[in-house]
Each structure stands twice: as C-alpha cells, then as structure tokens.
C-alpha cells in the first residue's frame, strides 16, 4: 500500500513538473488549473486518482499586453460594399503570416446575425495587429446610411482613417458623408485605398483617383500628398494576383507607418472613459468597453459614473486590451474594464467613467460655435430657426436636442452661428468637446462646445409654451422654417 501511494505522489509531482515547464517562456500570463467535479469528489474523499493532465486539467493562459511599440488607432471608412471589411480581413491575413496578427475572416468581423444575413457591417468592429514599427488598433466602421451613428462612434476613436473607394463606382453618398464626419470629428490624417482594381480598367482607376483627390481638397485635406494605393483586397484575401493583392496591402501598411503621425496623448489629467458597450459576464461581473480618451487607468482605481443622472460609484478590478491583460491603460487604448460595485443596469452607452470626487459634472444645456453644412456638402437646403429639433452625437452618446440661435433669427446653410443645445437629459459635456448634428438621416452641422449652461428656460421644458414660441417665430419670419409635419402640429395656415 505504501508503494502504491508513493507511486501516486511521484506521478503527481512528475505531471506538475511537466506542466509547469511546458508553458512557453515567451508567454507572459496567468495560469489557472481547474478540477472537474469528478476530480473534486476524489480530492475531498481522499481516494487516490491517477489523472491524465491533458484530459482533466483546463488550462487558461491570458497573455499580457506588452507596450513595446508606439500605438495608434486607425479605421476603415467609406461607402457600403466598397470593401472595408474585406480589406480589414486581408490585412490580418497577411500580417498573420508574419505572426504580427491573428487572422480574422470576413464573417468573424461581421459576426452579428443581421450582418451575416445582409452582408453589411452594422456595428463597429475592433481588432489589433502590428507592423515592424507600430502596434495598431483597427476600427472597421459600417458604411450603410442606416448605421451612421455607429460610424460616428467608431470614427471618434481613431487617429487616422483609411478611406476605401471602389474603383468600379468611385465617390458615392457615404464616401462623401464619411469624409465629412471624419473631418468634423477631428480626424486630420487620411490614406486612400482604391479597391476592386481587378474589375476596372486603368482609365477608370485614374479617373476615380482624380475624383477622390478633388474631394479631399474640398474638405481641407492634403489632396496632393495624401497616399493613394490602388489594389484588390479580395485578391489579397484569396492569394491571387499578388501584384494588386498582397503587395498593395503591404504598400498600404508601409504608408500607414510613415504617413500617420502618432498624436500626443494626454496622460497627466484625470482619466476619462466613455462607455461604448456593456456586458455582464457570469461569475465575473460587469464589463464595459471603450476608448480611454485621456489619463491612465489601473486596477484598483475608484471611479464614478457620470451621465443620464447616474451617481453610481465603483472600483476597477481588471483591465484588458484586445483580450490581453494590461497593468496600466493609457489614453488612446481600446480597453475592456471589469468593474466592481456596478451592475449592468447601472451603466449604458454614453455614460463616462471618471475618478471619484474629481469635479466632473454632467450637463443638460450648452452653448456652442457651430457650422451648418451647405447642400453641396451634404447639408440641408432650408434655413434653421429657433427651436429646431436635431439629434446630437458626441463621444459615445447621441440625444434628440432642441436648438436655440443666439443673436440671430435664422441660420442659412454654409453659415457659422452661436447656438444653445438643449439635451433633455444630463450627459457629460466639457468645453472644446466636438459634436455632430443630424436630421432626417442627414448630417446638417458640426460644432465645438464653448460654455456649459444649467438653467433650462420654460419654453424648452413645457411643450405648450414651446409650440407658442414656434408660432411666434413663424409669424415674425413670415414663412414656416420647420418641416411640413411640424407645421401641421403647430396648426399653421396652409399646412
């Protein structure tokens, strides 16, 4: 019997020794060994059990993110079906061969049921890869007009954009709108990828390049020097025609390394983390994801939620970036935070996470310097009057708002104006924060916050008073500046 038990212990020590030294030294991570219920019964009862370590142990190795290269966030933007997701997949495929990325198939990027059934990107997708010089966070933005709000969220998280334009079609409506939104949000760096050149002749490719460069110049980009790479993302993905496939994707990555400048990160100020998505993981707790706008975050940081009336406080109990643990998250990082003391119902998209007692406050009303787009820029044709209703987008929140014009009766398309934005509910806003205004699936303006206001006038809160004020605006102007539907609700003559 003694010999039997000695044999069992020797086998256990031997298996433990083999397991510990089988983990590659290059993988820095935490290792967790989980016993099955069958093993647990034998462990409690004291009965001997000889196990196969490969069969009975569940080993979880969580890699640690090493900040050994400069980090930059880029994104693919452009019209629906021009090849943004195909290009994203092709980039990961080519870099995976160099062990600088994990290959993501097209269907792994567009993996929501509706995305798979419709063949279009709806939600923003996040992934990572590396070149010899840099570490990239990549955002694949939806191109369909119905999902512009998701595109705005994605674009607000990037430092440089890859504008994908199909050589078979050229500039299309969402090409123009994505470029407008990128410029408004503050994306100043752009690279053009002319896709599907295998389906177009050389003359068509040249015409499309000229058209795109003219569009860049129209919106204030460096039209002459912006890199333009012509290729085929599908050929790169399918390993065919390397001269327009693989080689052109590598040229795109070289251009990204040299053309995109890494912005200065604000690491010294208190952290600001706008929540993009919220998840509840069984056995772990609440997880929120998003981009850290400024500052640094680490495990154990005490925080509070700001926005939508929330006053909940909690603690950061874990930080990951692209499924790798990270000791300290820095401004510019795309992070997942495991938060303690907060339920999933306490958090929503648009809320921000900030340090406790750091003086952060939400706001229901602010003044802003705003530019309203001309029709040729994609804006509306009618002038804008007081009490006009829009939807405002900023950080990760979007809200129906009521606009008031300061020192003017009307604002014409193409004009700048000082306006007051009434949010209806408190959200996080700070001076110099950028926002976008949209109405009826159309981008109408962009602005910068200049002053925070808190007192809301009665005509904003009370619908009856607001209707009365709008009727007075119509009488003063001599025409209806609002939509026909609004005119009917106001019971205007002739509507």
N, C-alpha and C positions, 0 to 999 in steps of 0.2 A: 504493500500500500504506500509506503514511504517513497519507494522508487517511482510509483505512478505519479504521486504529487510533485516530486522533483522534476519528472519529465514534463508535466503540465506547465510548471513555472518556467522551466528552461524554454519551452516553446513560446510562452507569452513574452518573455524578455527578448527572444530572437525576433518575433514578429514586430515588437515595438521598435527594436533597433533597425530592422529593415525599413519600417515605415518612416521613421524619422530621417533616415539618410536617403530615402527615395524622393523626397521633396527637393526639386532643383534649387541650388543655392542662389540662382539668379532671380527666383521669385520671392519677393518680399511680401509676406502676407500673414494672416492669422489662420490657424488650422483648427478645425473643430471636429472631434470624433463623437459620433452619435451611436449609442447602442440601440439595437432593436428591442422590441418588447420581449422577444424570446430570450435574448441575452440577459435582459434585466431580471427576469424570473430566476435564472440560474445564479446571477450575481447575488440576489437577495437570499436565496435558499442555501447558498454555499456549495451547491452541487458543481462538480467540475464540468467544464465545457471547452472543447477544443474547437477553435473557430478558424475559418479562412479569412484573413484580413481583407482580401479583395472583395469578398462576398458580403461580409457582415458589418463593415465599417463604412459609414457615409462620410467622406472627406470633403470639406468645403474650404477652398483656398481663395481668399479675397485679396486680389492684387492691390498694391498701394501705388497711387499716382505719384510719379517722380517728376518734380518740376525742374527738368534739366535742359529744356529748350524754351525759347520765347513762345508765348501763347497768343493766338489771335483768333477771333471769331469771324467766319465768312459765311455766306449764304448764297444759294441759287435762287434767282428770281426770274420772272418772265411769264409769257402768255401760256395758257393751259395747253398741254400736249406738245410743247416745243422741245421737251426732252430734259427737263430739270432733274427729275428723279433718276432717269436713265444715266445721266452724266454723273450724278452723285454715286450711283452704284458702280459705275465704271471706274471712278476714282478709287473707291475702296478695293476693287478687284485688282487693279494694277499695283497699288501700294501694299496689298496683302501679300503679293509675290515677293516683296522686299521685307516682309514681316514688319511693316510700318502701319498696318491697319487690319481690321477684321472685315473680311468681305461681306457686304450686305447686298443680298439680292434685291431686285426691284420690289418684289412682293413683301420683303421683310421691312422695307422702308414705308411703302404704302400698305400698312397691315390692318387698318380698320376695315370692318366688313363692307361699309359703303364705299370705301376707297377701292377695295378689291373688285367689287361688283361694277363700279362705274369707271374704273381705270384712271382715276384722277386723284391728286393729292388734296386732302381736305384739312388735316391737321398739320401743324409744324412738326417736322421730324428732326431729331438731334443725333449726331454721331460724331466720332472723332477719328483723326488719322494724323500721321506725321510725315514730314519730308526730312531730308538730311539737316535742314536748317531750323524747322519750326514744328510746333505742335498746333494743330488746327481743331477748333470746334466748328462743326459744319451744320448749318440750318437749311433744311430743304423746305422752301415756302410753297404754299398752294398757289396755283395760278388762276383757278376758276374765279369768276367775278363774285359768286355767291359766298366765297370764303375769304374776302379781302380782310376782314377783321383779324383772322388768324395770321394772314400775311403781315399785317401791321405789327402784331406781336412779335413775329419772327424777325422782321427787319429791324425792329428796335433793339435787338440783341446782337447785331453784327457790326463789325468794324469795316468790312469791305464786302462788296457784292459781285457775284458772277452773273451777269445778265445773259440768259440763254435765249437766242433768237434762231428760229428755224430758217435756214436758207431757202426753203421751199415756199415760205409765206411772208417773210420779212416782218416789219413792225406791225403789231396787232394791238387791239384796245388795251389788254392787260400789260403788254410790253410798256406802253406809254404810262399807264397808271402806276405800275410798279416802280418805274423810274421816278415819277413824281413823288410817290410816297417815300422812296428811299432818300431822295433829296430833302424832303420836308423833315424827315426824322433825324437827319444829320449824317447819313452815310455818304461820305465825300469820295470814297475810293471805289472804282468800278473796273472790272475786266469783262470783255465781251467774248462769248463763245458762240460762234456761228455754227449751229448744229445741222445735221442731216445734209451735209455737202455731197454725200454719195447719191442723193436724189435730185441734185440741182446741177445745172451746167455752170461753167466758170463765169460766164457773163452775169448770171443771176446772183451768184455769190458776191461778185464785185458790186453790183447794184445794191444789194442788201447791206453790205458793209458801209457804203456811202450813206445810205438812208439812216443807219444806226448812228454813225458819227455825227450826222446833222442833228439827230435827236439829242445826243449827248450835249452838243454845243448849245442847243435850245434851252437846256435845263442847267447850264452852268458848269458842266463837267469839262475836263480837258479833252476835247474831241480829237485833237491832232495826235496826242501822245498816248492815249488810252490803248493798252494792248488789245488786239483783236485776234483771236485764234479761231481758225476755221477747221472743223473736223466732224467726226461722226461718233457720238457717244455709243450708239448701238454697235458699230464696228469694233470699238474698243471693248465692249462688253462681250461680244461674240468671238473675239480674237480673229477678226477678218480685216483685210486691208489695213495693215499696221501703219502705213504712211498717213492715213487720215483718221485712224483709230487710236491705237496705243500711243504712237509718237506725239499726236496732237494733245492728248490728255497730259502727257508728261510735259509738253510745252506750256500747257495751262498752269500746271503746278509750279514750273520754273518762274512763270510770270507772276504768280501769286507770291512767291518768295521774295521777288525783287520789287514789284510794283506796290503791294500792300505794305503800308507803314504801320508798325505797331503803335497804337495810341498810348499816351501817358495814362497810367491807371492812378486813380485817387485812392491811395491805400491808408492815408493817415486820418481820414474823417470817420465818424461812426458808421457802422455798416448799414446798408440799405438794400433789402432783398425783396423785390416784387414777386409775389406768388403767381406762377403760371398754371400749375396743375397741383391737385391734392389727391392723395391716395391713402387708404387705410390698409395696412399690412397685418394680417392676423399674427398675433404673437409678438409683434414688434411695436406697433403704434401708428401714429400719423406721419406721413412723409409728404413733404412739399418740394416742388422743383421750380427752378427759375434761374435767372442770371443775377449774380451779385453785382449790383451797379457800382458800389464803392465800398471802401473799407476792407476789413478782414473778419472772418468768422472762424471760430474754433469750437471744439467740443466743450460743453460746459457753459457756453455763453448764455446769459439770461436775456430774454427778449420780450417784447410785447407786440401785439398785432394792432395795426393802425388802418382804419378804413371801414366803411359801411357800419359805423357805430361800434366796432369791436373794441373791447378793452381787456382782452384775454392776455395773460402772461404765461410764459413757459421757459423751457431750457432746451438748448441744442444738445442732443445726446449722441448724434452721429452725423458725419458728413461724407458724401461720396461725390465723385465726378465721373461720369460715364462708367458706373459700376465699379469704380476703384475707390478705396478709402483714401481720404486726404486729411492730413493733420490740420492744415490751415487753408481755408478757402480765401482766395483773393479776388479783388474787383476784376471783372471780366470773365470769371469762371462760371461755367454752367454747373449748377450744384443740385444735389438732392439732399435734403435735410431731414433727419429723423428727429422729431420734436416731442418733448415730454411735457405733460400737463395740458395738452391741447387735443381735443377730439376733432375728427374730420368735419363735423358740423360747425365747428368754430371758425373754420378757415374757408375762404373761397378765392377764386381767381380775382386779382385786382387788389387784394389786401397786401400790405407791405409788412415785412418783419424788420424791426429796428431795435436797438438796445433799450433796455428799461430805463425810464427816467432820464432820457437824453434830450427831452424837449421837443420831440416830434409830435405834430398835431395833424388831424385831418381838417378838411375844409369843404364848405358847401357852395362857395361862390368865389370867383377870382376875376381879376382884370387882366387883359392880355393884348399884346400887339399882334394883329392878325392880318394875313394876306389872303384875299379871296381870288381864286383862280379865274382866268379868262376862259371863254368857251373853247378856244383852240388849245388850251392847256388841260382840257377835260372838265372845266368848271361849268357852272350853270349860266344861263343867258339872262335870267331875271335879276333885278337888284335885290338886295337884302334889307329888310326893315326890322324895326324893333319887335321883340317877342317872337322872332323866327325860331322854329324848332329844328334841331340838328341832333346828330349823335357825335359825341366827342370820344376820341381814342387817345390814351396816353399810358406809358408804362405797360401794364397788362390789363388795365381796366378800360371799359367802354360804358358810356352812360348817355341816355337821352338828356339833352340840355335845352335850355331856353336862353337865347342870346339877346342882349341889350346893347345898343350902339351908343357910344359916348361922344357927345358933341356933334352928332350928325343925325339927319333924318333917314338917310339911305346910304348904302354902300354898293357901288357898282362893281361888277366882275372886273378883276385886274387892279383893284384899289387896296391900299392898306387902311386899317382902321383900328382904333382902340375899342374893344368890346368888353362887356361883362358876361361871363359864362356862369349860368345858374345850374348847378349839378343835381339838385333834388335830394341827394343823399350825400353824407360826408365821405370823401375819398382822400387819399394822400396826394397833395399838390405842393410844390415848392417853387419859389421864383426861379426863372430861367428854364423851367421844365417845358418841353415841347409837347404839342398835341396836334391832332388832325381832326378836322370836321368833315363829316359825310352826311349826305341826304339823298334818299331815294337811289341807293346803290351808286352814288356818285361822290367823288371827293370834291368838296367845294372850297376848302380853305385849310390853312395851317397857321399855327400861332405859337407864341412864347409867353409864358406866364410872367407878368410884371408885378402884380400885387395881390395878396390874399385878402379876401373880404369875408365877413361872417354874418352881418345883418342882412336878412333877405326881405325885400320890400313886399308889401301886402299883395300887390298885383301879380307877383310871381307865385305866391302861396295859394291865393284864392282864385279859382278858375273863373268865377263870375266877374271879378274885378279885372282879370287878365283879358277876357273877351271884350269888356267895355273899353279897356285901354287900346286893344287892337282895332276896334271900330273907330275910335278917335284917330288912330294912325291913318286909317283908310280915308277918313273924311279930310284930314289935314293934307294928305298927299294927292287926293283927287283920283286915285285908282287903287285897285287891290294888288298889293305886292306879294300876297300869300298865294297858296295854291287854290284851285277851284274848290277842292274839298273843304279847306279851311274857310273859304268864303261862304260856303253853304252852312257850315256850323255857326258862323257869325251872323247868318241870315242877312247877307248883304244883298242889295237890289241887283237883279240880273244874274245872280248865281244860282 
